Amino acid sequence: MSRARIVDAVVAVGVAAALLAAGLSATHPPGDLDVLGYAALVAGGLALAARRRAPVVVLAVTAVCALGYQAAGFEVPVVAYLFAVYAAVRAGHRVAAVVGSVLMLAGVPLALLASGLHTGEAFTQSRDVLQLAWLIAAGAAGEALRQAERRADEAERTREETARRRADEERLHIARELHDSLTHQISVIKVQAEVAVHLARKRGEDVPEALLAIRDAGREAARELRATLEALRDDDRDPPRGLDDVPDLVRRVRTAGLDAQLTIEGRRDDVPAAVGRTAYRIVQESLTNTARHAAAATASVRIDHRPGALVVQVDDDGQATVDSVPGVGLTGMRERVTALGGRLEAAPRHEGGFRVRAELPVDPA
């Protein structure tokens, strides 16, 4: 049994015992309903054991029990009902607590009249049993604790989001460091080895095995580096996206209110996964900037499959603005494209609006 359930059980038994003791000590003429009154006192207290799991049900049960022992002639404060009001408000059922309290305020005088102990003084006696101030205090206490728990949950969620954001920033920082320190050197080694192999073959000389090994190792290192950069950039919470997901992305943007059109040209051959992911991210970031910042009405997405290259172009008719926030927007797109050995152009169009155009190589060699 959890600690919360143990606490609820202890509170329920304590309230039931207190109500029973109050009923036994209260002076009232004996009657046929005494057994019913004592049972209602105990049942109202024990019902509080379920106040966390079913607060509205407990609210109704304690109200019925309170009216029952009042009608049986027991002038005992409705303590269990006050606990139930507190629990209901804390759980967010404020409307149920207010409606139940209004019904109780009207029902307690009627229960006192039904008991036959009070006539004209019923309403005066009811104020001693169920004072409006106690109901307000119970509800206010429940609402205050509910707000405190909500703020605590919000603070915890904010801390988690901050930690995730810092992890993303660190991952992007590592990607930049790898790009700055390794990409250029590996590219130089690979190009120099390929030029040496080409010149040796052009002169009719035998190409040394070591030189071929350097060339092949350079190509493989370049591919591995690109894959590593993509892995560092990708968010692990989202599945990888590619060219097949671009039509669905355009449809979602169109549903959101931007008139976006997609055009796919050329013969589609095998596109490397890294190139497909980068193309998707370029379209996604471009359309996001268009929808959020450019105040555009229309946008066009063009994907052109060319021999050895994939061209992605996004045009809009909005205000020409350049995203200059480091690590996101155009900066992030440019780093993705550069890591794959491609080129990115982002600039205002002469006819108005903004254009993002990326040319990505699809031949690993």
C-alpha positions as CSV (number, residue, x, y, z in Angstrom):
1,M,0.0,0.0,0.0
2,S,1.3,3.4,-0.9
3,R,2.1,6.1,1.6
4,A,-0.8,8.3,0.3
5,R,-3.3,5.5,0.8
6,I,-2.1,4.8,4.3
7,V,-2.4,8.5,5.2
8,D,-6.0,8.6,3.7
9,A,-6.9,5.5,5.7
10,V,-5.6,7.0,9.0
11,V,-7.4,10.2,8.3
12,A,-10.7,8.4,7.5
13,V,-10.5,6.2,10.7
14,G,-9.6,9.3,12.8
15,V,-12.5,11.3,11.4
16,A,-14.9,8.4,11.8
17,A,-13.8,7.9,15.4
18,A,-14.2,11.7,16.2
19,L,-17.7,11.8,14.7
20,L,-18.8,8.7,16.6
21,A,-17.4,10.1,19.8
22,A,-19.2,13.4,19.2
23,G,-22.4,11.5,18.5
24,L,-22.1,9.4,21.6
25,S,-21.4,12.5,23.8
26,A,-24.2,14.6,22.2
27,T,-27.5,14.8,24.2
28,H,-30.5,13.7,22.1
29,P,-33.6,11.8,23.0
30,P,-33.5,8.1,22.1
31,G,-35.3,7.0,19.0
32,D,-35.6,4.3,16.4
33,L,-33.1,6.0,14.2
34,D,-30.2,5.9,16.6
35,V,-28.6,3.0,14.9
36,L,-28.9,4.6,11.5
37,G,-27.4,7.8,12.9
38,Y,-24.4,6.1,14.3
39,A,-23.9,4.2,11.1
40,A,-24.1,7.4,9.1
41,L,-21.5,9.0,11.4
42,V,-19.0,6.1,10.9
43,A,-19.7,5.7,7.2
44,G,-19.2,9.4,6.5
45,G,-15.8,9.3,8.1
46,L,-14.6,6.0,6.5
47,A,-15.6,7.2,3.1
48,L,-12.7,9.7,3.2
49,A,-10.4,6.8,2.6
50,A,-11.2,7.1,-1.2
51,R,-11.1,10.9,-1.4
52,R,-8.0,10.8,-3.7
53,R,-9.3,8.1,-6.1
54,A,-13.0,9.3,-6.3
55,P,-13.3,12.8,-4.8
56,V,-16.8,13.5,-6.3
57,V,-18.2,10.2,-5.1
58,V,-16.8,10.8,-1.6
59,L,-18.3,14.3,-1.7
60,A,-21.8,12.8,-2.4
61,V,-21.4,10.0,0.2
62,T,-20.3,12.3,3.0
63,A,-23.2,14.7,2.1
64,V,-25.8,11.9,2.3
65,C,-24.3,10.6,5.6
66,A,-24.3,14.1,7.1
67,L,-27.9,14.7,6.1
68,G,-28.7,11.2,7.5
69,Y,-27.4,11.7,11.0
70,Q,-28.8,15.2,11.1
71,A,-32.2,13.8,10.3
72,A,-31.7,11.1,13.0
73,G,-31.3,13.9,15.6
74,F,-27.5,14.0,15.9
75,E,-26.3,17.6,16.0
76,V,-22.7,16.8,15.0
77,P,-20.7,19.1,12.7
78,V,-20.3,17.8,9.2
79,V,-16.5,17.4,9.5
80,A,-16.3,14.6,7.0
81,Y,-18.1,16.7,4.4
82,L,-15.6,19.6,4.9
83,F,-12.8,17.1,4.2
84,A,-14.6,16.0,1.1
85,V,-15.0,19.6,-0.1
86,Y,-11.3,20.1,0.4
87,A,-10.4,17.0,-1.5
88,A,-12.7,17.7,-4.4
89,V,-11.4,21.2,-4.9
90,R,-7.8,20.0,-4.6
91,A,-8.6,17.5,-7.4
92,G,-10.0,20.2,-9.6
93,H,-13.7,19.5,-9.2
94,R,-14.6,23.0,-8.1
95,V,-18.1,23.0,-9.7
96,A,-19.1,19.8,-8.0
97,A,-17.9,21.2,-4.7
98,V,-19.9,24.4,-5.1
99,V,-23.0,22.7,-6.2
100,G,-22.8,20.1,-3.4
101,S,-22.2,22.9,-0.8
102,V,-25.3,24.8,-2.0
103,L,-27.4,21.7,-1.8
104,M,-26.0,21.0,1.7
105,L,-26.8,24.6,2.9
106,A,-30.4,24.0,1.8
107,G,-30.6,20.4,3.0
108,V,-29.3,20.7,6.5
109,P,-32.2,22.9,7.8
110,L,-34.6,20.4,6.2
111,A,-32.9,17.5,7.9
112,L,-33.1,19.3,11.2
113,L,-36.8,19.9,10.7
114,A,-37.3,16.3,9.8
115,S,-35.6,15.2,13.0
116,G,-38.5,16.9,15.0
117,L,-36.0,18.5,17.4
118,H,-36.2,22.0,16.0
119,T,-38.9,24.1,14.4
120,G,-38.5,27.8,14.2
121,E,-34.9,27.7,15.3
122,A,-33.8,25.3,12.6
123,F,-32.0,27.8,10.5
124,T,-30.2,29.2,13.6
125,Q,-29.1,25.7,14.6
126,S,-28.0,25.0,11.1
127,R,-25.5,27.8,11.2
128,D,-23.9,26.0,14.2
129,V,-23.7,22.8,12.2
130,L,-22.6,24.0,8.8
131,Q,-21.2,27.5,8.7
132,L,-20.6,29.0,5.3
133,A,-17.3,30.3,6.5
134,W,-16.0,26.7,7.1
135,L,-17.1,25.7,3.6
136,I,-15.3,28.6,2.1
137,A,-12.2,27.8,4.2
138,A,-12.2,24.2,3.1
139,G,-12.6,25.1,-0.5
140,A,-9.9,27.8,-0.3
141,A,-7.5,25.4,1.3
142,G,-8.0,22.8,-1.4
143,E,-7.6,25.4,-4.2
144,A,-4.5,26.8,-2.6
145,L,-2.9,23.3,-2.4
146,R,-4.0,22.5,-6.0
147,Q,-2.3,25.7,-7.3
148,A,0.8,25.0,-5.3
149,E,1.0,21.4,-6.8
150,R,0.3,22.8,-10.3
151,R,3.2,25.3,-9.9
152,A,5.5,22.6,-8.6
153,D,4.6,20.4,-11.7
154,E,5.2,23.4,-14.0
155,A,8.6,24.1,-12.4
156,E,9.6,20.4,-12.8
157,R,8.5,20.4,-16.4
158,T,10.4,23.6,-17.0
159,R,13.5,22.1,-15.5
160,E,13.2,19.0,-17.7
161,E,12.7,21.2,-20.8
162,T,15.7,23.3,-19.8
163,A,17.8,20.1,-19.4
164,R,16.7,18.8,-22.8
165,R,17.4,22.2,-24.4
166,R,20.9,22.3,-22.9
167,A,21.6,18.8,-24.2
168,D,20.4,19.8,-27.7
169,E,22.7,22.9,-27.5
170,E,25.6,20.7,-26.4
171,R,25.0,18.2,-29.2
172,L,24.9,21.1,-31.7
173,H,28.1,22.5,-30.3
174,I,29.8,19.2,-30.7
175,A,28.6,19.0,-34.3
176,R,30.0,22.4,-35.0
177,E,33.3,21.5,-33.4
178,L,33.6,18.3,-35.5
179,H,32.6,20.2,-38.6
180,D,35.2,23.0,-38.0
181,S,38.1,20.7,-37.0
182,L,37.6,17.6,-39.2
183,T,35.6,18.3,-42.3
184,H,38.1,20.6,-43.9
185,Q,41.2,18.4,-43.1
186,I,39.5,15.2,-44.3
187,S,38.2,16.9,-47.5
188,V,41.8,18.1,-48.3
189,I,43.2,14.6,-47.7
190,K,40.6,13.0,-49.9
191,V,40.9,15.6,-52.7
192,Q,44.7,15.4,-52.7
193,A,44.6,11.6,-52.8
194,E,42.1,11.6,-55.7
195,V,44.2,14.1,-57.6
196,A,47.4,12.0,-57.1
197,V,45.6,8.9,-58.3
198,H,44.2,10.7,-61.3
199,L,47.6,12.1,-62.3
200,A,49.3,8.8,-61.9
201,R,46.8,7.0,-64.1
202,K,47.0,9.9,-66.7
203,R,50.8,9.4,-66.9
204,G,50.3,5.6,-67.2
205,E,52.1,4.9,-63.9
206,D,51.2,2.3,-61.4
207,V,49.2,3.7,-58.6
208,P,50.7,2.8,-55.2
209,E,48.4,0.7,-53.0
210,A,49.0,3.1,-50.1
211,L,47.7,6.0,-52.2
212,L,44.6,4.1,-53.1
213,A,44.1,3.2,-49.5
214,I,44.4,6.8,-48.5
215,R,41.8,7.8,-51.1
216,D,39.3,5.1,-50.0
217,A,39.9,5.9,-46.4
218,G,39.2,9.6,-47.0
219,R,36.0,8.8,-48.8
220,E,34.8,6.5,-46.0
221,A,35.9,9.0,-43.3
222,A,33.9,11.8,-45.1
223,R,30.8,9.6,-45.2
224,E,31.2,8.6,-41.5
225,L,31.6,12.2,-40.5
226,R,28.5,13.2,-42.3
227,A,26.5,10.4,-40.6
228,T,28.0,11.4,-37.2
229,L,27.0,15.0,-37.7
230,E,23.5,14.0,-38.6
231,A,23.2,11.7,-35.6
232,L,24.3,14.6,-33.3
233,R,21.8,17.0,-34.9
234,D,18.8,14.7,-34.9
235,D,16.5,14.8,-32.0
236,D,16.1,11.3,-30.5
237,R,12.5,11.8,-29.7
238,D,11.5,12.2,-33.3
239,P,11.7,9.4,-35.9
240,P,14.0,10.2,-38.9
241,R,12.2,12.0,-41.7
242,G,13.1,12.0,-45.4
243,L,11.9,12.8,-48.9
244,D,8.9,10.5,-48.5
245,D,7.6,12.7,-45.7
246,V,7.8,16.0,-47.6
247,P,4.3,15.7,-49.2
248,D,2.7,15.1,-45.8
249,L,4.6,18.1,-44.4
250,V,3.3,20.4,-47.2
251,R,-0.2,19.1,-46.6
252,R,0.0,19.9,-42.9
253,V,1.3,23.4,-43.6
254,R,-1.6,23.9,-46.1
255,T,-4.1,22.8,-43.4
256,A,-2.6,25.4,-41.1
257,G,-3.5,28.2,-43.5
258,L,-0.5,28.7,-45.8
259,D,-1.2,28.0,-49.5
260,A,1.8,25.7,-50.1
261,Q,2.4,23.8,-53.4
262,L,4.8,21.0,-54.0
263,T,6.5,20.2,-57.3
264,I,8.8,17.2,-57.8
265,E,10.8,17.0,-61.0
266,G,13.3,14.6,-62.5
267,R,13.8,10.9,-62.2
268,R,14.2,9.9,-58.6
269,D,17.1,7.6,-58.1
270,D,18.4,6.2,-54.8
271,V,19.0,9.2,-52.5
272,P,21.2,8.7,-49.4
273,A,19.4,8.8,-46.1
274,A,21.4,11.7,-44.9
275,V,20.6,13.7,-48.0
276,G,16.9,12.9,-47.6
277,R,16.9,14.0,-44.0
278,T,18.6,17.2,-44.8
279,A,16.2,18.0,-47.6
280,Y,13.2,17.4,-45.3
281,R,14.7,19.7,-42.6
282,I,15.3,22.4,-45.2
283,V,11.7,22.3,-46.4
284,Q,10.4,22.1,-42.8
285,E,12.5,25.0,-41.5
286,S,11.8,27.2,-44.6
287,L,8.0,26.7,-44.3
288,T,8.1,27.2,-40.6
289,N,9.9,30.5,-41.0
290,T,7.5,31.5,-43.8
291,A,4.4,30.7,-41.6
292,R,5.7,32.3,-38.4
293,H,7.8,35.3,-39.5
294,A,7.3,36.2,-43.2
295,A,3.5,36.9,-43.1
296,A,3.3,35.1,-46.5
297,A,0.1,33.9,-48.2
298,T,1.6,31.4,-50.6
299,A,4.7,29.2,-50.8
300,S,6.1,26.8,-53.4
301,V,8.4,23.8,-52.7
302,R,10.3,22.4,-55.6
303,I,12.4,19.2,-55.4
304,D,14.5,18.6,-58.5
305,H,16.3,15.2,-59.0
306,R,19.3,15.9,-61.1
307,P,22.2,13.7,-62.1
308,G,24.4,13.5,-59.1
309,A,22.5,16.2,-57.2
310,L,19.3,17.0,-55.4
311,V,18.0,20.6,-55.6
312,V,15.5,21.8,-53.0
313,Q,14.0,25.2,-53.4
314,V,11.4,27.0,-51.3
315,D,9.9,30.4,-52.4
316,D,7.4,32.5,-50.6
317,D,5.7,35.9,-51.2
318,G,6.1,37.2,-47.7
319,Q,8.4,39.8,-46.1
320,A,12.1,39.0,-46.8
321,T,13.7,38.4,-43.4
322,V,16.8,36.4,-42.6
323,D,16.9,34.3,-39.5
324,S,20.1,35.2,-37.7
325,V,19.8,33.3,-34.5
326,P,22.9,31.1,-34.1
327,G,22.3,27.4,-34.3
328,V,18.7,27.5,-35.7
329,G,17.0,28.6,-38.9
330,L,19.2,29.4,-41.8
331,T,22.4,28.9,-39.8
332,G,21.4,25.3,-39.0
333,M,20.4,24.6,-42.6
334,R,23.7,26.0,-43.9
335,E,25.6,23.7,-41.5
336,R,23.6,20.7,-42.6
337,V,24.2,21.4,-46.2
338,T,27.9,22.2,-45.8
339,A,28.4,18.9,-43.9
340,L,27.1,17.0,-46.9
341,G,29.3,19.0,-49.3
342,G,26.5,21.0,-50.8
343,R,25.6,24.6,-51.3
344,L,22.9,26.8,-49.8
345,E,21.5,30.1,-51.0
346,A,19.1,32.1,-49.0
347,A,18.2,35.7,-50.1
348,P,15.2,37.9,-51.0
349,R,13.7,37.5,-54.4
350,H,13.7,40.4,-56.9
351,E,9.9,39.9,-57.4
352,G,9.4,40.0,-53.6
353,G,9.4,37.4,-50.9
354,F,12.2,35.1,-49.9
355,R,14.0,32.1,-51.5
356,V,15.9,29.2,-50.0
357,R,17.8,27.0,-52.4
358,A,20.0,24.0,-51.6
359,E,22.0,21.8,-53.9
360,L,22.9,18.5,-52.3
361,P,25.2,15.9,-53.8
362,V,23.8,12.4,-54.0
363,D,27.0,10.6,-55.2
364,P,29.0,9.6,-52.2
365,A,32.2,9.7,-54.2
